[in-house]
């Protein structure tokens, strides 16, 4: 038994052998977003006649296939406000749920290797500071003080001109976040059904009235799609067309090192990121694959490319050995921002378009969608991210991530 084995977790699965014929809310997708929405419906609004349906096991999709970085230093005020709220909710999540999610502060450096990119990072820092997120631009010497392992010359080719510094960034263990929300929801009477694929939506006229599973129909007052990778199919059952393309996002992890790496290092020019996990392993990744794909295999070309970039500014990583890789599938909207809430079809809501930053958003998205379902009104925090923004030509363009540049 060691510190990474959860001894207090209690998942009180329902004793029934099949889902009920009807629920107030059916959530398609048992990842972080679906589970969080169910949890907040139960804890904030007392709505417990809820079913979460997953085609596999909870957390099997993108929630379990990411590098667990939590941050709020985004590129437009609406995104900053949303992710700042989520970052603060993450900080309180262990106390609220009673589950250890291995949350830890990991300050982020977003490096610039050219004068023009340094100006971009200065603008990012100033905008975030104006929006209430601690962030400032620092020079090369301060970068080296924070991360002594940096080669400021960038191998003689990519010198570090400075970085935007986000001291409140953090990490948390992805599967523990899913388990914490699942446990909290189950304890309050929510039903979570694993290995229960949804194959269609039930409709009555223009309204969605439930879901069709492989085992039969389930009626619902509200259906929320919180799936990753197959959202265009699910939305298509409701007659909703989405401005979404699905891309593979790869990552990998090395063997363990002493806990000497202070935070998250990202590069805007080289497009990669490195962080150190609780076990001392280094997690590395970059942007999503350029071509649309549902592929979930890690390629040698990708690993080689990211490793070369990381070694350029962090030469000590050349000694690391890669243990394993994994790939998530990201639903990327045309403006790189999420699509949340109403779809124009009565009874059918969406949580999608998260691109590479869905893990960061789990608490805030779950809370806000639960509020929308409970009250019928769209909360101000997510109102800018509605699907109707595309028809209104009010895009929320925010490609401010190494994964969605």
C-alpha positions as CSV (number, residue, x, y, z in Angstrom):
1,X,0.0,0.0,0.0
2,X,1.4,3.4,-0.8
3,X,0.3,7.0,-1.0
4,X,-1.1,6.7,-4.5
5,X,-3.7,4.0,-3.5
6,X,-7.0,5.6,-2.5
7,X,-8.1,3.9,0.7
8,X,-11.1,6.1,1.5
9,X,-12.9,6.1,-1.8
10,X,-16.4,4.7,-1.7
11,X,-18.4,4.3,-4.9
12,X,-21.9,3.1,-3.8
13,X,-23.1,1.8,-7.1
14,X,-26.9,1.5,-7.4
15,X,-28.2,-2.0,-6.7
16,X,-30.7,-2.0,-9.6
17,X,-29.8,-4.3,-12.5
18,X,-30.9,-1.8,-15.2
19,X,-31.6,1.9,-15.5
20,X,-35.0,3.3,-14.7
21,X,-37.5,4.0,-17.5
22,X,-37.3,7.7,-16.9
23,X,-35.1,10.3,-15.2
24,X,-35.3,14.1,-14.8
25,X,-31.9,14.5,-16.4
26,X,-29.9,12.0,-18.5
27,X,-26.2,12.9,-19.1
28,X,-24.4,11.2,-22.0
29,X,-20.8,10.8,-21.1
30,X,-19.2,9.7,-17.8
31,X,-16.1,11.8,-17.9
32,X,-15.2,14.7,-15.8
33,X,-17.8,17.1,-17.3
34,X,-20.7,14.7,-17.2
35,X,-19.9,13.6,-13.6
36,X,-19.4,17.1,-12.4
37,X,-22.7,18.3,-13.8
38,X,-24.5,15.4,-12.0
39,X,-22.6,16.1,-8.8
40,X,-23.6,19.8,-8.8
41,X,-27.2,19.0,-9.8
42,X,-27.4,16.9,-6.6
43,X,-25.3,19.1,-4.2
44,X,-26.3,22.6,-5.3
45,X,-29.9,22.0,-6.5
46,X,-31.2,18.8,-4.9
47,X,-31.8,17.2,-8.3
48,X,-30.9,13.6,-7.8
49,X,-33.2,11.8,-10.3
50,X,-30.2,11.8,-12.7
51,X,-28.6,9.2,-14.8
52,X,-25.0,9.4,-16.2
53,X,-24.5,6.9,-19.1
54,X,-21.1,6.0,-20.4
55,X,-20.3,3.6,-23.3
56,X,-17.2,2.4,-21.4
57,X,-16.1,3.1,-17.8
58,X,-16.1,6.4,-16.0
59,X,-13.1,8.6,-17.0
60,X,-12.1,6.3,-19.9
61,X,-12.1,9.1,-22.4
62,X,-10.3,12.4,-22.5
63,X,-10.6,12.9,-18.7
64,X,-8.1,10.0,-18.4
65,X,-6.0,11.1,-21.4
66,X,-4.6,14.5,-20.5
67,X,-1.6,16.0,-18.7
68,X,-3.7,17.5,-15.8
69,X,-2.6,21.2,-16.1
70,X,-5.0,23.7,-14.6
71,X,-4.6,27.4,-15.5
72,X,-6.5,30.6,-16.1
73,X,-4.1,32.7,-18.3
74,X,-6.3,32.8,-21.4
75,X,-6.5,35.2,-24.3
76,X,-9.9,36.9,-24.0
77,X,-11.7,38.3,-20.9
78,X,-14.6,35.9,-21.1
79,X,-12.3,32.9,-21.1
80,X,-10.1,34.3,-18.3
81,X,-13.2,34.8,-16.1
82,X,-14.4,31.3,-16.7
83,X,-11.1,29.5,-16.1
84,X,-10.3,31.7,-13.1
85,X,-13.5,30.5,-11.5
86,X,-12.6,26.9,-12.4
87,X,-9.1,27.3,-11.0
88,X,-10.5,28.5,-7.7
89,X,-13.0,25.7,-7.6
90,X,-10.3,23.2,-8.1
91,X,-8.4,24.6,-5.1
92,X,-11.4,23.9,-2.9
93,X,-12.4,20.6,-4.4
94,X,-10.6,18.3,-1.9
95,X,-12.2,20.1,1.0
96,X,-15.6,19.9,-0.6
97,X,-15.6,16.3,-1.7
98,X,-13.3,14.8,1.0
99,X,-11.3,13.1,-1.7
100,X,-7.6,13.6,-2.3
101,X,-7.2,14.7,-5.9
102,X,-3.5,15.4,-5.5
103,X,-4.0,19.1,-6.2
104,X,-0.8,21.1,-6.2
105,X,0.3,24.6,-7.1
106,X,2.5,24.4,-10.2
107,X,3.4,27.9,-11.5
108,X,3.6,28.2,-15.3
109,X,6.2,29.9,-17.5
110,X,5.1,30.5,-21.0
111,X,8.4,31.2,-22.8
112,X,9.1,33.5,-25.8
113,X,12.0,32.8,-28.1
114,X,11.7,35.9,-30.3
115,X,11.0,39.6,-29.8
116,X,7.6,39.4,-31.5
117,X,6.5,36.5,-29.2
118,X,7.8,38.4,-26.2
119,X,5.5,41.2,-27.0
120,X,2.6,38.7,-27.3
121,X,3.4,37.3,-23.9
122,X,3.6,40.8,-22.4
123,X,0.2,41.5,-23.8
124,X,-1.1,38.2,-22.4
125,X,0.2,39.0,-19.0
126,X,-1.2,42.5,-18.9
127,X,-4.6,41.4,-20.1
128,X,-4.8,38.7,-17.5
129,X,-3.6,41.0,-14.7
130,X,-6.4,43.5,-15.8
131,X,-8.9,40.6,-15.5
132,X,-7.8,39.7,-12.0
133,X,-5.5,36.8,-12.7
134,X,-2.0,37.2,-11.3
135,X,0.3,37.2,-14.3
136,X,3.4,39.2,-15.3
137,X,6.1,39.2,-17.9
138,X,9.5,38.3,-16.6
139,X,13.0,38.5,-18.2
140,X,15.4,35.7,-18.9
141,X,17.3,36.0,-15.5
142,X,14.1,35.6,-13.5
143,X,13.1,32.6,-15.7
144,X,16.4,31.0,-14.7
145,X,15.7,31.7,-11.0
146,X,12.3,30.0,-11.1
147,X,13.5,27.1,-13.3
148,X,17.2,26.6,-12.9
149,X,17.3,23.8,-15.4
150,X,16.6,26.1,-18.3
151,X,19.2,26.7,-21.0
152,X,18.6,30.4,-21.7
153,X,20.4,30.1,-25.0
154,X,17.9,27.5,-26.2
155,X,20.8,25.4,-27.6
156,X,22.1,28.5,-29.4
157,X,19.1,28.6,-31.7
158,X,16.1,29.5,-29.5
159,X,17.2,32.0,-26.9
160,X,14.7,32.7,-24.2
161,X,13.7,36.4,-24.3
162,X,11.4,36.1,-21.3
163,X,8.1,34.5,-20.4
164,X,4.6,35.3,-19.0
165,X,4.5,34.0,-15.5
166,X,1.3,32.6,-14.1
167,X,1.9,31.7,-10.4
168,X,-1.6,30.3,-9.6
169,X,-1.4,27.5,-12.2
170,X,-1.8,24.0,-10.7
171,X,-2.1,20.3,-11.5
172,X,-4.4,17.5,-10.2
173,X,-4.7,13.8,-10.8
174,X,-7.2,13.2,-13.6
175,X,-8.8,9.9,-12.5
176,X,-9.1,11.1,-8.9
177,X,-11.1,14.1,-10.1
178,X,-13.5,11.8,-11.9
179,X,-13.8,9.4,-8.9
180,X,-14.4,12.3,-6.5
181,X,-17.3,13.6,-8.5
182,X,-18.7,10.1,-9.1
183,X,-18.5,9.3,-5.4
184,X,-20.3,12.6,-4.5
185,X,-23.0,12.0,-7.0
186,X,-23.6,8.4,-6.2
187,X,-23.8,9.1,-2.4
188,X,-26.7,11.5,-3.2
189,X,-28.7,9.1,-5.3
190,X,-27.5,9.8,-8.8
191,X,-27.3,6.7,-11.0
192,X,-24.1,6.1,-13.0
193,X,-24.3,3.4,-15.6
194,X,-21.1,2.2,-17.2
195,X,-20.9,0.2,-20.4
196,X,-24.2,1.6,-21.5
197,X,-23.8,3.1,-24.9
198,X,-26.4,5.6,-26.3
199,X,-27.3,4.8,-29.9
200,X,-29.9,7.5,-30.6
201,X,-32.0,10.2,-29.1
202,X,-35.7,10.0,-28.5
203,X,-37.8,12.8,-30.0
204,X,-41.3,14.0,-29.9
205,X,-41.8,16.6,-32.5
206,X,-39.1,19.2,-32.1
207,X,-38.2,18.2,-28.6
208,X,-35.7,15.7,-27.3
209,X,-37.4,13.4,-24.8
210,X,-34.8,10.9,-23.9
211,X,-32.2,8.5,-25.2
212,X,-32.1,5.1,-26.8
213,X,-29.5,2.8,-25.4
214,X,-28.4,-0.6,-26.6
215,X,-30.6,-2.1,-23.8
216,X,-33.7,0.1,-24.5
217,X,-35.1,3.6,-24.2
218,X,-34.8,6.0,-21.3
219,X,-37.1,9.0,-21.1
220,X,-35.7,12.3,-19.7
221,X,-36.8,15.8,-19.1
222,X,-33.4,17.1,-20.2
223,X,-30.6,15.4,-22.1
224,X,-27.1,16.8,-21.8
225,X,-24.4,15.6,-24.2
226,X,-21.0,15.6,-22.4
227,X,-19.2,13.2,-24.7
228,X,-15.8,13.7,-26.2
229,X,-15.0,12.6,-29.8
230,X,-18.5,11.6,-30.9
231,X,-20.3,14.8,-30.2
232,X,-21.1,15.5,-33.9
233,X,-22.9,12.1,-34.1
234,X,-24.9,12.7,-30.9
235,X,-25.8,16.3,-32.0
236,X,-26.7,15.0,-35.4
237,X,-29.4,12.7,-33.9
238,X,-31.1,15.9,-32.7
239,X,-30.7,17.6,-36.0
240,X,-28.0,20.0,-34.7
241,X,-25.0,20.8,-36.9
242,X,-21.8,21.7,-35.0
243,X,-18.8,23.8,-36.1
244,X,-16.5,21.1,-34.7
245,X,-13.6,19.1,-36.0
246,X,-12.1,16.2,-34.0
247,X,-8.3,15.9,-33.7
248,X,-6.0,13.6,-31.9
249,X,-3.9,15.0,-29.0
250,X,-0.9,13.0,-28.0
251,X,1.2,13.0,-24.8
252,X,3.8,10.9,-23.0
253,X,5.5,10.4,-19.7
254,X,9.1,9.7,-18.7
255,X,10.7,7.8,-15.8
256,X,10.8,9.5,-12.4
257,X,13.3,12.1,-11.2
258,X,13.8,13.9,-7.9
259,X,11.1,16.5,-7.3
260,X,13.1,19.5,-8.3
261,X,11.1,21.0,-11.2
262,X,9.0,23.9,-9.8
263,X,6.1,24.1,-12.2
264,X,4.9,24.0,-15.9
265,X,7.2,25.1,-18.7
266,X,5.5,26.0,-22.0
267,X,6.9,27.5,-25.2
268,X,4.8,29.6,-27.6
269,X,7.3,29.4,-30.4
270,X,8.4,25.8,-30.1
271,X,4.8,24.7,-29.1
272,X,5.4,22.2,-26.3
273,X,4.9,21.9,-22.6
274,X,6.6,20.0,-19.7
275,X,5.4,19.4,-16.2
276,X,6.4,17.1,-13.4
277,X,3.8,14.8,-11.8
278,X,3.5,13.7,-8.1
279,X,5.6,10.6,-8.7
280,X,8.5,12.6,-10.3
281,X,7.7,11.6,-13.8
282,X,7.8,14.3,-16.6
283,X,4.7,14.8,-18.7
284,X,5.2,16.2,-22.1
285,X,3.0,17.2,-25.0
286,X,2.4,19.7,-27.8
287,X,-0.3,20.8,-30.1
288,X,-3.0,18.5,-31.5
289,X,-2.4,16.6,-34.8
290,X,-3.1,18.9,-37.7
291,X,-5.4,16.5,-39.6
292,X,-8.8,15.5,-38.3
293,X,-8.7,12.0,-36.8
294,X,-10.2,9.7,-34.2
295,X,-6.8,7.9,-33.9
296,X,-5.8,7.0,-30.3
297,X,-2.3,5.6,-31.0
298,X,0.9,7.5,-30.1
299,X,3.3,8.0,-33.0
300,X,7.1,7.8,-33.0
301,X,7.3,11.0,-35.1
302,X,5.3,12.9,-32.4
303,X,7.4,11.7,-29.5
304,X,10.6,12.5,-31.4
305,X,9.4,16.0,-32.2
306,X,8.3,16.9,-28.7
307,X,11.4,15.3,-27.1
308,X,13.7,17.3,-29.4
309,X,11.9,20.6,-28.5
310,X,12.0,19.9,-24.8
311,X,15.7,19.0,-24.8
312,X,16.5,22.3,-26.6
313,X,15.6,24.4,-23.6
314,X,15.8,21.7,-20.8
315,X,19.0,19.7,-21.7
316,X,18.8,17.5,-18.6
317,X,15.7,15.8,-20.1
318,X,18.0,14.0,-22.6
319,X,18.7,11.6,-19.8
320,X,15.0,10.7,-19.4
321,X,13.5,7.5,-20.7
322,X,10.0,7.5,-22.1
323,X,7.7,5.0,-20.3
324,X,4.4,5.3,-22.1
325,X,2.3,7.5,-24.3
326,X,-1.4,8.1,-24.8
327,X,-3.8,10.0,-27.1
328,X,-7.1,11.8,-26.5
329,X,-9.5,12.9,-29.1
330,X,-10.3,16.6,-29.0
331,X,-13.4,18.3,-30.3
332,X,-12.1,21.7,-31.5
333,X,-14.5,24.5,-32.4
334,X,-13.8,26.9,-35.2
335,X,-13.0,29.7,-32.7
336,X,-11.2,27.3,-30.2
337,X,-13.7,28.1,-27.4
338,X,-16.2,25.7,-25.9
339,X,-19.8,25.4,-26.8
340,X,-22.0,25.2,-23.7
341,X,-25.7,25.1,-23.0
342,X,-28.7,25.4,-25.3
343,X,-28.7,24.0,-28.8
344,X,-31.9,25.5,-30.2
345,X,-33.6,22.0,-29.7
346,X,-35.8,21.9,-26.7
347,X,-34.6,19.4,-24.1
348,X,-31.1,19.0,-25.5
349,X,-28.0,20.7,-24.1
350,X,-24.3,20.5,-25.0
351,X,-20.9,20.6,-23.3
352,X,-18.3,20.4,-26.1
353,X,-15.6,22.1,-28.1
354,X,-13.1,21.9,-25.3
355,X,-10.2,21.3,-27.5
356,X,-7.1,20.7,-25.3
357,X,-8.3,22.4,-22.2
358,X,-11.4,20.5,-21.0
359,X,-9.8,19.1,-17.8
360,X,-9.1,22.7,-16.6
361,X,-12.8,23.5,-17.0
362,X,-14.5,20.5,-15.3
363,X,-15.6,22.2,-12.0
364,X,-16.9,25.5,-13.5
365,X,-18.5,23.8,-16.5
366,X,-20.3,21.3,-14.4
367,X,-21.5,23.9,-11.9
368,X,-22.7,26.3,-14.6
369,X,-24.5,23.6,-16.6
370,X,-26.2,22.3,-13.5
371,X,-27.4,25.8,-12.8
372,X,-28.7,26.1,-16.4
373,X,-30.6,22.8,-16.1
374,X,-32.0,23.6,-12.6
375,X,-33.2,27.1,-13.4
376,X,-33.8,27.2,-17.1
377,X,-31.7,30.3,-17.4
378,X,-28.2,30.5,-18.9
379,X,-25.7,31.8,-16.3
380,X,-23.7,34.9,-17.3
381,X,-20.4,33.1,-17.0
382,X,-21.1,30.7,-19.9
383,X,-23.5,32.9,-21.9
384,X,-20.8,34.0,-24.3
385,X,-20.1,30.4,-25.2
386,X,-23.5,29.4,-26.5
387,X,-23.9,27.7,-29.9
388,X,-25.9,30.7,-31.2
389,X,-22.8,32.9,-31.2
390,X,-21.8,31.5,-34.6
391,X,-25.1,32.5,-36.2
392,X,-24.7,36.0,-34.5
393,X,-21.1,36.3,-35.9
394,X,-19.9,36.7,-32.3
395,X,-17.0,34.2,-32.3
396,X,-14.9,33.9,-29.1
397,X,-11.6,33.4,-30.8
398,X,-9.1,32.3,-28.2
399,X,-6.3,30.0,-29.6
400,X,-4.2,30.8,-26.5
401,X,-2.8,27.3,-25.8
402,X,0.2,25.3,-27.0
403,X,-2.3,22.7,-27.9
404,X,-4.5,24.9,-30.0
405,X,-2.3,27.5,-31.4
